[in-house]
Amino acid sequence: YIGALCRYLIYEKDFVEGLRFASDVAALTVTKKGAQISIPYFNEVKEYFKEDRNYE
């Protein structure tokens, strides 16, 4: 969660959107087995939530 939030804040700088992004990453992470291999790439998050979010 914190890694996703930091990544978003570095590139996008919107704290509220960063929290939403981190929550989305966490939601996708728990759908897979494993620790590091379950962390989604940015494009996976963008694609999965494309109808609800506008991640650039």
PQR file with spaces between the fields and no chain letter, atoms N, CA, C, O and H, PARSE charges and radii, in Angstrom:
ATOM       1  N    TYR     1       0.826   -1.191    0.000 -0.4000 1.5000
ATOM       2  CA   TYR     1       0.000    0.000    0.000 -0.0000 2.0000
ATOM       3  C    TYR     1       0.869    1.253    0.000  0.5500 1.7000
ATOM       4  O    TYR     1       0.678    2.149   -0.823 -0.5500 1.4000
ATOM       5  N    ILE     2       1.810    1.310    0.914 -0.4000 1.5000
ATOM       6  CA   ILE     2       2.629    2.517    1.041 -0.0000 2.0000
ATOM       7  C    ILE     2       3.517    2.720   -0.184  0.5500 1.7000
ATOM       8  O    ILE     2       3.773    3.854   -0.589 -0.5500 1.4000
ATOM       9  H    ILE     2       1.965    0.583    1.582  0.4000 1.0000
ATOM      10  N    GLY     3       3.986    1.622   -0.772 -0.4000 1.5000
ATOM      11  CA   GLY     3       4.791    1.735   -1.987 -0.0000 2.0000
ATOM      12  C    GLY     3       3.989    2.293   -3.142  0.5500 1.7000
ATOM      13  O    GLY     3       4.486    3.124   -3.902 -0.5500 1.4000
ATOM      14  H    GLY     3       3.779    0.701   -0.443  0.4000 1.0000
ATOM      15  N    ALA     4       2.751    1.842   -3.281 -0.4000 1.5000
ATOM      16  CA   ALA     4       1.882    2.349   -4.347 -0.0000 2.0000
ATOM      17  C    ALA     4       1.557    3.820   -4.117  0.5500 1.7000
ATOM      18  O    ALA     4       1.530    4.607   -5.062 -0.5500 1.4000
ATOM      19  H    ALA     4       2.348    1.167   -2.664  0.4000 1.0000
ATOM      20  N    LEU     5       1.313    4.189   -2.874 -0.4000 1.5000
ATOM      21  CA   LEU     5       1.027    5.591   -2.554 -0.0000 2.0000
ATOM      22  C    LEU     5       2.232    6.471   -2.884  0.5500 1.7000
ATOM      23  O    LEU     5       2.079    7.530   -3.494 -0.5500 1.4000
ATOM      24  H    LEU     5       1.334    3.550   -2.105  0.4000 1.0000
ATOM      25  N    CYS     6       3.414    6.043   -2.489 -0.4000 1.5000
ATOM      26  CA   CYS     6       4.628    6.814   -2.779 -0.0000 2.0000
ATOM      27  C    CYS     6       4.854    6.944   -4.277  0.5500 1.7000
ATOM      28  O    CYS     6       5.201    8.021   -4.762 -0.5500 1.4000
ATOM      29  H    CYS     6       3.539    5.183   -1.993  0.4000 1.0000
ATOM      30  N    ARG     7       4.662    5.869   -5.004 -0.4000 1.5000
ATOM      31  CA   ARG     7       4.835    5.903   -6.459 -0.0000 2.0000
ATOM      32  C    ARG     7       3.896    6.921   -7.077  0.5500 1.7000
ATOM      33  O    ARG     7       4.300    7.697   -7.944 -0.5500 1.4000
ATOM      34  H    ARG     7       4.380    4.994   -4.610  0.4000 1.0000
ATOM      35  N    TYR     8       2.652    6.924   -6.640 -0.4000 1.5000
ATOM      36  CA   TYR     8       1.672    7.850   -7.205 -0.0000 2.0000
ATOM      37  C    TYR     8       2.016    9.295   -6.850  0.5500 1.7000
ATOM      38  O    TYR     8       1.915   10.183   -7.697 -0.5500 1.4000
ATOM      39  H    TYR     8       2.325    6.294   -5.936  0.4000 1.0000
ATOM      40  N    LEU     9       2.414    9.528   -5.624 -0.4000 1.5000
ATOM      41  CA   LEU     9       2.725   10.896   -5.203 -0.0000 2.0000
ATOM      42  C    LEU     9       3.953   11.448   -5.912  0.5500 1.7000
ATOM      43  O    LEU     9       4.027   12.648   -6.176 -0.5500 1.4000
ATOM      44  H    LEU     9       2.496    8.807   -4.937  0.4000 1.0000
ATOM      45  N    ILE    10       4.914   10.590   -6.221 -0.4000 1.5000
ATOM      46  CA   ILE    10       6.109   11.038   -6.939 -0.0000 2.0000
ATOM      47  C    ILE    10       5.749   11.532   -8.337  0.5500 1.7000
ATOM      48  O    ILE    10       6.265   12.555   -8.786 -0.5500 1.4000
ATOM      49  H    ILE    10       4.854    9.615   -6.006  0.4000 1.0000
ATOM      50  N    TYR    11       4.867   10.812   -9.023 -0.4000 1.5000
ATOM      51  CA   TYR    11       4.554   11.145  -10.408 -0.0000 2.0000
ATOM      52  C    TYR    11       3.321   12.022  -10.577  0.5500 1.7000
ATOM      53  O    TYR    11       3.260   12.814  -11.517 -0.5500 1.4000
ATOM      54  H    TYR    11       4.448    9.981   -8.658  0.4000 1.0000
ATOM      55  N    GLU    12       2.351   11.900   -9.701 -0.4000 1.5000
ATOM      56  CA   GLU    12       1.086   12.601   -9.899 -0.0000 2.0000
ATOM      57  C    GLU    12       0.844   13.736   -8.903  0.5500 1.7000
ATOM      58  O    GLU    12       0.231   14.743   -9.256 -0.5500 1.4000
ATOM      59  H    GLU    12       2.400   11.256   -8.938  0.4000 1.0000
ATOM      60  N    LYS    13       1.313   13.588   -7.677 -0.4000 1.5000
ATOM      61  CA   LYS    13       1.275   14.621   -6.642 -0.0000 2.0000
ATOM      62  C    LYS    13      -0.114   14.970   -6.112  0.5500 1.7000
ATOM      63  O    LYS    13      -0.269   16.024   -5.495 -0.5500 1.4000
ATOM      64  H    LYS    13       1.812   12.770   -7.390  0.4000 1.0000
ATOM      65  N    ASP    14      -1.102   14.155   -6.320 -0.4000 1.5000
ATOM      66  CA   ASP    14      -2.431   14.389   -5.746 -0.0000 2.0000
ATOM      67  C    ASP    14      -2.654   13.363   -4.641  0.5500 1.7000
ATOM      68  O    ASP    14      -2.785   12.170   -4.915 -0.5500 1.4000
ATOM      69  H    ASP    14      -0.976   13.299   -6.821  0.4000 1.0000
ATOM      70  N    PHE    15      -2.698   13.825   -3.396 -0.4000 1.5000
ATOM      71  CA   PHE    15      -2.739   12.918   -2.254 -0.0000 2.0000
ATOM      72  C    PHE    15      -3.999   12.057   -2.215  0.5500 1.7000
ATOM      73  O    PHE    15      -3.911   10.851   -1.984 -0.5500 1.4000
ATOM      74  H    PHE    15      -2.592   14.794   -3.174  0.4000 1.0000
ATOM      75  N    VAL    16      -5.156   12.651   -2.436 -0.4000 1.5000
ATOM      76  CA   VAL    16      -6.415   11.894   -2.382 -0.0000 2.0000
ATOM      77  C    VAL    16      -6.456   10.842   -3.484  0.5500 1.7000
ATOM      78  O    VAL    16      -6.855    9.703   -3.240 -0.5500 1.4000
ATOM      79  H    VAL    16      -5.227   13.630   -2.624  0.4000 1.0000
ATOM      80  N    GLU    17      -6.049   11.212   -4.684 -0.4000 1.5000
ATOM      81  CA   GLU    17      -5.982   10.238   -5.776 -0.0000 2.0000
ATOM      82  C    GLU    17      -4.938    9.165   -5.475  0.5500 1.7000
ATOM      83  O    GLU    17      -5.115    8.001   -5.834 -0.5500 1.4000
ATOM      84  H    GLU    17      -5.725   12.137   -4.882  0.4000 1.0000
ATOM      85  N    GLY    18      -3.866    9.556   -4.823 -0.4000 1.5000
ATOM      86  CA   GLY    18      -2.835    8.599   -4.431 -0.0000 2.0000
ATOM      87  C    GLY    18      -3.369    7.558   -3.468  0.5500 1.7000
ATOM      88  O    GLY    18      -3.038    6.377   -3.580 -0.5500 1.4000
ATOM      89  H    GLY    18      -3.722   10.502   -4.531  0.4000 1.0000
ATOM      90  N    LEU    19      -4.189    7.983   -2.527 -0.4000 1.5000
ATOM      91  CA   LEU    19      -4.822    7.039   -1.602 -0.0000 2.0000
ATOM      92  C    LEU    19      -5.742    6.077   -2.345  0.5500 1.7000
ATOM      93  O    LEU    19      -5.772    4.881   -2.053 -0.5500 1.4000
ATOM      94  H    LEU    19      -4.458    8.942   -2.436  0.4000 1.0000
ATOM      95  N    ARG    20      -6.480    6.600   -3.295 -0.4000 1.5000
ATOM      96  CA   ARG    20      -7.379    5.756   -4.091 -0.0000 2.0000
ATOM      97  C    ARG    20      -6.574    4.747   -4.915  0.5500 1.7000
ATOM      98  O    ARG    20      -6.931    3.571   -4.994 -0.5500 1.4000
ATOM      99  H    ARG    20      -6.455    7.572   -3.532  0.4000 1.0000
ATOM     100  N    PHE    21      -5.481    5.222   -5.527 -0.4000 1.5000
ATOM     101  CA   PHE    21      -4.620    4.343   -6.310 -0.0000 2.0000
ATOM     102  C    PHE    21      -4.029    3.244   -5.437  0.5500 1.7000
ATOM     103  O    PHE    21      -4.030    2.077   -5.828 -0.5500 1.4000
ATOM     104  H    PHE    21      -5.191    6.177   -5.463  0.4000 1.0000
ATOM     105  N    ALA    22      -3.525    3.604   -4.260 -0.4000 1.5000
ATOM     106  CA   ALA    22      -2.936    2.617   -3.348 -0.0000 2.0000
ATOM     107  C    ALA    22      -3.971    1.579   -2.933  0.5500 1.7000
ATOM     108  O    ALA    22      -3.647    0.397   -2.814 -0.5500 1.4000
ATOM     109  H    ALA    22      -3.524    4.552   -3.942  0.4000 1.0000
ATOM     110  N    SER    23      -5.190    2.000   -2.715 -0.4000 1.5000
ATOM     111  CA   SER    23      -6.264    1.056   -2.368 -0.0000 2.0000
ATOM     112  C    SER    23      -6.568    0.125   -3.534  0.5500 1.7000
ATOM     113  O    SER    23      -6.816   -1.064   -3.337 -0.5500 1.4000
ATOM     114  H    SER    23      -5.453    2.960   -2.811  0.4000 1.0000
ATOM     115  N    ASP    24      -6.550    0.664   -4.739 -0.4000 1.5000
ATOM     116  CA   ASP    24      -6.778   -0.169   -5.922 -0.0000 2.0000
ATOM     117  C    ASP    24      -5.662   -1.193   -6.093  0.5500 1.7000
ATOM     118  O    ASP    24      -5.926   -2.352   -6.414 -0.5500 1.4000
ATOM     119  H    ASP    24      -6.349    1.630   -4.899  0.4000 1.0000
ATOM     120  N    VAL    25      -4.431   -0.779   -5.883 -0.4000 1.5000
ATOM     121  CA   VAL    25      -3.296   -1.704   -5.957 -0.0000 2.0000
ATOM     122  C    VAL    25      -3.448   -2.798   -4.909  0.5500 1.7000
ATOM     123  O    VAL    25      -3.238   -3.974   -5.204 -0.5500 1.4000
ATOM     124  H    VAL    25      -4.216    0.163   -5.622  0.4000 1.0000
ATOM     125  N    ALA    26      -3.809   -2.420   -3.700 -0.4000 1.5000
ATOM     126  CA   ALA    26      -3.996   -3.404   -2.630 -0.0000 2.0000
ATOM     127  C    ALA    26      -5.112   -4.380   -2.978  0.5500 1.7000
ATOM     128  O    ALA    26      -4.999   -5.576   -2.711 -0.5500 1.4000
ATOM     129  H    ALA    26      -3.980   -1.465   -3.460  0.4000 1.0000
ATOM     130  N    ALA    27      -6.185   -3.876   -3.571 -0.4000 1.5000
ATOM     131  CA   ALA    27      -7.301   -4.741   -3.959 -0.0000 2.0000
ATOM     132  C    ALA    27      -6.861   -5.777   -4.990  0.5500 1.7000
ATOM     133  O    ALA    27      -7.245   -6.942   -4.898 -0.5500 1.4000
ATOM     134  H    ALA    27      -6.277   -2.904   -3.788  0.4000 1.0000
ATOM     135  N    LEU    28      -6.067   -5.366   -5.957 -0.4000 1.5000
ATOM     136  CA   LEU    28      -5.573   -6.317   -6.959 -0.0000 2.0000
ATOM     137  C    LEU    28      -4.543   -7.276   -6.369  0.5500 1.7000
ATOM     138  O    LEU    28      -4.494   -8.444   -6.756 -0.5500 1.4000
ATOM     139  H    LEU    28      -5.755   -4.419   -6.031  0.4000 1.0000
ATOM     140  N    THR    29      -3.737   -6.806   -5.456 -0.4000 1.5000
ATOM     141  CA   THR    29      -2.687   -7.627   -4.852 -0.0000 2.0000
ATOM     142  C    THR    29      -3.255   -8.845   -4.136  0.5500 1.7000
ATOM     143  O    THR    29      -2.690   -9.935   -4.228 -0.5500 1.4000
ATOM     144  H    THR    29      -3.777   -5.858   -5.141  0.4000 1.0000
ATOM     145  N    VAL    30      -4.351   -8.675   -3.432 -0.4000 1.5000
ATOM     146  CA   VAL    30      -4.900   -9.792   -2.654 -0.0000 2.0000
ATOM     147  C    VAL    30      -5.630  -10.817   -3.516  0.5500 1.7000
ATOM     148  O    VAL    30      -6.110  -11.824   -2.995 -0.5500 1.4000
ATOM     149  H    VAL    30      -4.809   -7.789   -3.357  0.4000 1.0000
ATOM     150  N    THR    31      -5.724  -10.580   -4.823 -0.4000 1.5000
ATOM     151  CA   THR    31      -6.375  -11.553   -5.703 -0.0000 2.0000
ATOM     152  C    THR    31      -5.403  -12.608   -6.224  0.5500 1.7000
ATOM     153  O    THR    31      -5.814  -13.555   -6.894 -0.5500 1.4000
ATOM     154  H    THR    31      -5.334   -9.762   -5.246  0.4000 1.0000
ATOM     155  N    LYS    32      -4.102  -12.447   -5.914 -0.4000 1.5000
ATOM     156  CA   LYS    32      -3.082  -13.378   -6.404 -0.0000 2.0000
ATOM     157  C    LYS    32      -2.301  -13.972   -5.244  0.5500 1.7000
ATOM     158  O    LYS    32      -2.228  -13.385   -4.165 -0.5500 1.4000
ATOM     159  H    LYS    32      -3.768  -11.678   -5.370  0.4000 1.0000
ATOM     160  N    LYS    33      -1.720  -15.138   -5.476 -0.4000 1.5000
ATOM     161  CA   LYS    33      -0.848  -15.764   -4.477 -0.0000 2.0000
ATOM     162  C    LYS    33       0.551  -15.179   -4.580  0.5500 1.7000
ATOM     163  O    LYS    33       0.984  -14.733   -5.643 -0.5500 1.4000
ATOM     164  H    LYS    33      -1.779  -15.615   -6.353  0.4000 1.0000
ATOM     165  N    GLY    34       1.246  -15.191   -3.450 -0.4000 1.5000
ATOM     166  CA   GLY    34       2.629  -14.732   -3.425 -0.0000 2.0000
ATOM     167  C    GLY    34       2.739  -13.299   -2.945  0.5500 1.7000
ATOM     168  O    GLY    34       1.767  -12.544   -2.966 -0.5500 1.4000
ATOM     169  H    GLY    34       0.895  -15.553   -2.586  0.4000 1.0000
ATOM     170  N    ALA    35       3.924  -12.940   -2.517 -0.4000 1.5000
ATOM     171  CA   ALA    35       4.138  -11.590   -1.998 -0.0000 2.0000
ATOM     172  C    ALA    35       4.511  -10.633   -3.127  0.5500 1.7000
ATOM     173  O    ALA    35       3.693   -9.817   -3.552 -0.5500 1.4000
ATOM     174  H    ALA    35       4.714  -13.553   -2.500  0.4000 1.0000
ATOM     175  N    GLN    36       5.727  -10.733   -3.603 -0.4000 1.5000
ATOM     176  CA   GLN    36       6.177   -9.803   -4.635 -0.0000 2.0000
ATOM     177  C    GLN    36       5.509  -10.042   -5.980  0.5500 1.7000
ATOM     178  O    GLN    36       5.225   -9.086   -6.703 -0.5500 1.4000
ATOM     179  H    GLN    36       6.392  -11.396   -3.258  0.4000 1.0000
ATOM     180  N    ILE    37       5.256  -11.282   -6.327 -0.4000 1.5000
ATOM     181  CA   ILE    37       4.662  -11.551   -7.640 -0.0000 2.0000
ATOM     182  C    ILE    37       3.202  -11.120   -7.728  0.5500 1.7000
ATOM     183  O    ILE    37       2.640  -11.050   -8.821 -0.5500 1.4000
ATOM     184  H    ILE    37       5.486  -12.058   -5.740  0.4000 1.0000
ATOM     185  N    SER    38       2.589  -10.832   -6.591 -0.4000 1.5000
ATOM     186  CA   SER    38       1.190  -10.409   -6.621 -0.0000 2.0000
ATOM     187  C    SER    38       1.040   -8.900   -6.799  0.5500 1.7000
ATOM     188  O    SER    38      -0.068   -8.412   -7.022 -0.5500 1.4000
ATOM     189  H    SER    38       3.045  -10.889   -5.703  0.4000 1.0000
ATOM     190  N    ILE    39       2.138   -8.159   -6.704 -0.4000 1.5000
ATOM     191  CA   ILE    39       2.067   -6.706   -6.861 -0.0000 2.0000
ATOM     192  C    ILE    39       1.845   -6.388   -8.342  0.5500 1.7000
ATOM     193  O    ILE    39       2.654   -6.772   -9.187 -0.5500 1.4000
ATOM     194  H    ILE    39       3.038   -8.555   -6.522  0.4000 1.0000
ATOM     195  N    PRO    40       0.754   -5.689   -8.658 -0.5600 1.5000
ATOM     196  CA   PRO    40       0.450   -5.421  -10.068  0.2800 2.0000
ATOM     197  C    PRO    40       1.297   -4.287  -10.643  0.5500 1.7000
ATOM     198  O    PRO    40       1.733   -3.389   -9.923 -0.5500 1.4000
ATOM     199  N    TYR    41       1.517   -4.351  -11.947 -0.4000 1.5000
ATOM     200  CA   TYR    41       2.151   -3.252  -12.662 -0.0000 2.0000
ATOM     201  C    TYR    41       1.130   -2.132  -12.825  0.5500 1.7000
ATOM     202  O    TYR    41      -0.077   -2.362  -12.744 -0.5500 1.4000
ATOM     203  H    TYR    41       1.163   -5.081  -12.531  0.4000 1.0000
ATOM     204  N    PHE    42       1.624   -0.919  -13.055 -0.4000 1.5000
ATOM     205  CA   PHE    42       0.745    0.238  -13.218 -0.0000 2.0000
ATOM     206  C    PHE    42      -0.294   -0.004  -14.309  0.5500 1.7000
ATOM     207  O    PHE    42      -1.468    0.326  -14.139 -0.5500 1.4000
ATOM     208  H    PHE    42       2.605   -0.732  -13.121  0.4000 1.0000
ATOM     209  N    ASN    43       0.141   -0.580  -15.430 -0.4000 1.5000
ATOM     210  CA   ASN    43      -0.791   -0.829  -16.540 -0.0000 2.0000
ATOM     211  C    ASN    43      -1.900   -1.806  -16.156  0.5500 1.7000
ATOM     212  O    ASN    43      -3.024   -1.683  -16.643 -0.5500 1.4000
ATOM     213  H    ASN    43       1.094   -0.848  -15.569  0.4000 1.0000
ATOM     214  N    GLU    44      -1.602   -2.768  -15.297 -0.4000 1.5000
ATOM     215  CA   GLU    44      -2.630   -3.700  -14.823 -0.0000 2.0000
ATOM     216  C    GLU    44      -3.684   -2.966  -14.002  0.5500 1.7000
ATOM     217  O    GLU    44      -4.880   -3.209  -14.161 -0.5500 1.4000
ATOM     218  H    GLU    44      -0.689   -2.868  -14.902  0.4000 1.0000
ATOM     219  N    VAL    45      -3.244   -2.076  -13.133 -0.4000 1.5000
ATOM     220  CA   VAL    45      -4.177   -1.300  -12.313 -0.0000 2.0000
ATOM     221  C    VAL    45      -5.017   -0.398  -13.213  0.5500 1.7000
ATOM     222  O    VAL    45      -6.237   -0.316  -13.066 -0.5500 1.4000
ATOM     223  H    VAL    45      -2.272   -1.879  -13.005  0.4000 1.0000
ATOM     224  N    LYS    46      -4.358    0.266  -14.132 -0.4000 1.5000
ATOM     225  CA   LYS    46      -5.030    1.169  -15.070 -0.0000 2.0000
ATOM     226  C    LYS    46      -6.090    0.423  -15.881  0.5500 1.7000
ATOM     227  O    LYS    46      -7.205    0.919  -16.046 -0.5500 1.4000
ATOM     228  H    LYS    46      -3.367    0.199  -14.252  0.4000 1.0000
ATOM     229  N    GLU    47      -5.757   -0.748  -16.381 -0.4000 1.5000
ATOM     230  CA   GLU    47      -6.684   -1.544  -17.189 -0.0000 2.0000
ATOM     231  C    GLU    47      -7.845   -2.076  -16.355  0.5500 1.7000
ATOM     232  O    GLU    47      -8.995   -2.018  -16.791 -0.5500 1.4000
ATOM     233  H    GLU    47      -4.852   -1.151  -16.247  0.4000 1.0000
ATOM     234  N    TYR    48      -7.561   -2.586  -15.177 -0.4000 1.5000
ATOM     235  CA   TYR    48      -8.596   -3.195  -14.340 -0.0000 2.0000
ATOM     236  C    TYR    48      -9.637   -2.173  -13.886  0.5500 1.7000
ATOM     237  O    TYR    48     -10.826   -2.484  -13.814 -0.5500 1.4000
ATOM     238  H    TYR    48      -6.627   -2.633  -14.823  0.4000 1.0000
ATOM     239  N    PHE    49      -9.191   -0.962  -13.581 -0.4000 1.5000
ATOM     240  CA   PHE    49     -10.088    0.063  -13.060 -0.0000 2.0000
ATOM     241  C    PHE    49     -10.430    1.137  -14.095  0.5500 1.7000
ATOM     242  O    PHE    49     -10.850    2.233  -13.726 -0.5500 1.4000
ATOM     243  H    PHE    49      -8.225   -0.710  -13.639  0.4000 1.0000
ATOM     244  N    LYS    50     -10.256    0.835  -15.379 -0.4000 1.5000
ATOM     245  CA   LYS    50     -10.415    1.854  -16.421 -0.0000 2.0000
ATOM     246  C    LYS    50     -11.809    2.475  -16.469  0.5500 1.7000
ATOM     247  O    LYS    50     -11.947    3.631  -16.869 -0.5500 1.4000
ATOM     248  H    LYS    50      -9.915   -0.056  -15.679  0.4000 1.0000
ATOM     249  N    GLU    51     -12.834    1.743  -16.076 -0.4000 1.5000
ATOM     250  CA   GLU    51     -14.187    2.300  -16.124 -0.0000 2.0000
ATOM     251  C    GLU    51     -14.493    3.192  -14.930  0.5500 1.7000
ATOM     252  O    GLU    51     -15.397    4.025  -14.996 -0.5500 1.4000
ATOM     253  H    GLU    51     -12.722    0.803  -15.752  0.4000 1.0000
ATOM     254  N    ASP    52     -13.748    3.026  -13.837 -0.4000 1.5000
ATOM     255  CA   ASP    52     -14.006    3.798  -12.621 -0.0000 2.0000
ATOM     256  C    ASP    52     -12.990    4.906  -12.371  0.5500 1.7000
ATOM     257  O    ASP    52     -13.280    5.862  -11.652 -0.5500 1.4000
ATOM     258  H    ASP    52     -13.014    2.349  -13.784  0.4000 1.0000
ATOM     259  N    ARG    53     -11.816    4.787  -12.954 -0.4000 1.5000
ATOM     260  CA   ARG    53     -10.737    5.740  -12.683 -0.0000 2.0000
ATOM     261  C    ARG    53     -10.135    6.242  -13.989  0.5500 1.7000
ATOM     262  O    ARG    53     -10.348    5.671  -15.059 -0.5500 1.4000
ATOM     263  H    ARG    53     -11.580    4.010  -13.538  0.4000 1.0000
ATOM     264  N    ASN    54      -9.378    7.325  -13.869 -0.4000 1.5000
ATOM     265  CA   ASN    54      -8.688    7.876  -15.035 -0.0000 2.0000
ATOM     266  C    ASN    54      -7.196    8.005  -14.728  0.5500 1.7000
ATOM     267  O    ASN    54      -6.663    9.113  -14.669 -0.5500 1.4000
ATOM     268  H    ASN    54      -9.205    7.789  -13.000  0.4000 1.0000
ATOM     269  N    TYR    55      -6.527    6.870  -14.534 -0.4000 1.5000
ATOM     270  CA   TYR    55      -5.095    6.898  -14.251 -0.0000 2.0000
ATOM     271  C    TYR    55      -4.340    7.142  -15.543  0.5500 1.7000
ATOM     272  O    TYR    55      -4.592    6.494  -16.559 -0.5500 1.4000
ATOM     273  H    TYR    55      -6.960    5.970  -14.582  0.4000 1.0000
ATOM     274  N    GLU    56      -3.421    8.075  -15.491 -0.4000 1.5000
ATOM     275  CA   GLU    56      -2.618    8.412  -16.674 -0.0000 2.0000
ATOM     276  C    GLU    56      -1.223    7.885  -16.530  0.5500 1.7000
ATOM     277  O    GLU    56      -0.398    8.070  -17.425 -0.5500 1.4000
ATOM     278  H    GLU    56      -3.216    8.601  -14.666  0.4000 1.0000
